[in-house]
Amino acid sequence: MRSQTKRLYIYFNIENFYHLCFTVLFLFVAVLRAKYTFAESLWPDEALYAWNAQRIFENPSLIFSKEIVEFHPSLFSVLLALGHIFFPPLLACQIISLFIGLAGIVAIYSLGLRLNNNPFLGLFAALLFAFHPISWIISSKILTDNPLVFLLIILASQLISLETTSSVKKDILVGLTVSLIILTKWAGVVVVPWFIIYYFLVFQEIGIAERIKK
């Protein structure tokens, strides 16, 4: 009993150590990204999203207009528009993008923890994600890739959670996340066949009809 208690004590200390390391990593990355996020020059795509956000903020009826959704769905622009309540237009878009990018680091750390309850894996994944060249560049831009990646990580976490305890509530949340992915970028529709295949492969203890119902 004493040895088991000692192992638990060591485990929780190690877990707290990894949490502390992640906190330091997160703060360090947040400061660095903030330094490169607030640039005055914009890519053409960035300017389009920022312009759409300002138009939606000034006239919310444009959310579902053809001119807004012609290139990409309006969800990202709506999120950017909400920032206009508190900040000037360009600053609002940059701050929202920065927060979404940082949220992706937290999400992938959490995903690593879910995999075999492994804090080292979570920290390692967060480290790679935070400093990956493409992730680093995209995270400082006003682009749909930021919320898209964040939502894909959330979807992966939800699917892993389904393997332990499945429920109608969790199925609905998966469906909502997939819908948000598609509303972020039309190309997000490619996740639909993959998560359908997932349902058919994982829940083999129930019949085909029940899997189709899920």
N, C-alpha and C positions, 0 to 999 in steps of 0.2 A: 504493500500500500504506500509506504514511504517512497519507494523508488518510482512508483507511478506518479505520485504527487510531484516529485522532483523533476520528472520528464515534462510534466505539464507546465511547471514553473519555468523551465528552460525554454520550452516552446513559446510561451507567451512573451518572455523576454526577447526572444529572437524576432517574434512577430512585431513587437513594439519597436525594435531596432529598425526593421524594414519600413515600418510606418514613418519613423523619424527620418530615415534616408529619403523616402519619397517626398515628405514635406519639404526637406531642404532642396531636393531636385526640382520640385514644382515651383517653389519661390524663385529659384535661380533662373529657371526657364521663363517664368512670368516676367521677370525684370528684363531679360534679354529680348524677349519677343516684343515687349512694350516699346523697347528702344527702336525696333525696326518696323513696327506696325504703323506708326504715325508719320508716314511719308507724304509728301505733297504731290508726288507723281502717281498716276493710276494707270493700270492696264485698261484696255478698251472694255473688257468684260466687267471690271470693277466699276468703271464709270457708268455702265448700263445699269447694274444692280443699284448703285447709289442713286442714280437718276430716277429709276422706277420706285425706289423707296420714298423719295421726296414727293413724287407725284401721288403715291398712295396715301402718304401722310396728309397731303393737302386735299385729296379727294378720294376717300376710301371706296367709293363706288367703282373705282378703276381696278380693284383687286382681281376680278374675273374677266376683265376686258381683254379682247383679242390682242391688242397692242402690248399688253403686259405679259400674257402667257404664250405669246407666239414663239419665243425662244426657250424659256424655262418656266416652270410653274411659279406661282407668286408667293409661296410660303417664305422663302428666304427674304424676299423684298419686304414682306409684311413684318418679319422680325426686325429688319433694319429700320423700318418705319416707326416701330414702337420706340426705338432709341431716340427718335427725333423729339419725343416728349421731354427728354431730360438734357439733351446735348444738341449742339449745332449739327446740321446735316452730315457733313463729311466725318466729323469726330464721332458722331453716333454710330455710323456704319463701321468705322474702324474699331471702336470699343466693343461692339456686338461681335464682330469677327474674332477679335482677340479672346473674348470670353468663351466663345464656342470652341476655338482651338484649344484653349486650356482645359475646357470641360472634356475634350477628347482624351487628354492625358490622364485625367482622373478616371474616365470610363474604362480605358484600357488597363489601368492598374487594377481596378475592381474586377475586370474580366480575368486577369491573371490570377487574382485571389480565388476566384470561383473554380478555376481549373485545379482540382486536387487540393484545394485550400493551400495554395503555394504562394507565400508572400514574395519569395525570391523571383518567381516567374513574373509576378505582377510588376515588381520593380524593374526587372530586366526589360520587359515589354514596354514599360513607360519610358525607360531610358532610350531604347531604340526608336520608339515613335517620336519622342521629343526632339531628337537630334538627327533623324533621317533627313537627308538633303531635300527631298521633295516635300516632306511634311513641314520642314522648316520654312521653305519658300512660300508654300501655299498658305500656311498659318498666318502669315503677315499680310495676306491679300483679302479683299472683299469678294470672295468667291463661294459658290455653292458647294465646292468640294469640302469645306470645313464642316458644315452641318451634315453633309452626306456621310462623311467618314464617322462622325460622332454617332449618328443614328444607326449605321451599320454595326458599330461596336455594341450599342445598346441591344440591337436585334440578336447578335451573337450571345450576349449575356442572357437574354430572355430564353433563347432556345436551349442553352445549357441548363437553365433553371427548370425547364420543362422536363428534362430527363430525370430529375429527382422527384418532383411533385407536379403532376399535371392537373390543371383545373380549367374550367370555362373562362374564369377571369383572366388567367394567363394567356389563354388562346386569343381572347379579345385584345389584350395588350399587344400581342405579336401582330395581329391584324392591323391595329392602329399604327404601330411602328412602321410596318411595311407601307401603309398608306402615306405616312409622313415622308418616308424615303422617296416615294413616287412624286409627292407634292413638292419635294425639294428639287428634284431633277428628273426629267422624263426618262432618262436612261436608267433610273432606279427601278424601273419595271422588270429589269433582268433578275431581280432577287425573287420574284414571284415563283417561277418554276423551281428554284433552288430550295425555297422554304417548303414548297409542296412535296418535293422529293424527300426532304428531311422528315416531314410528318409520316410519310409512308415507310421510311427506313427505321425510324426510332421506335414508334409505337406498335411493334409487332405483336405485343401481347393482346391487342384488341383486334377485332375484325376489320375487314376492308370498309364496310359500311360506316363503322364508328370513326375510322380515320378520315373518310371523306367528310363526315359530319364535322369533325374538328377543323 
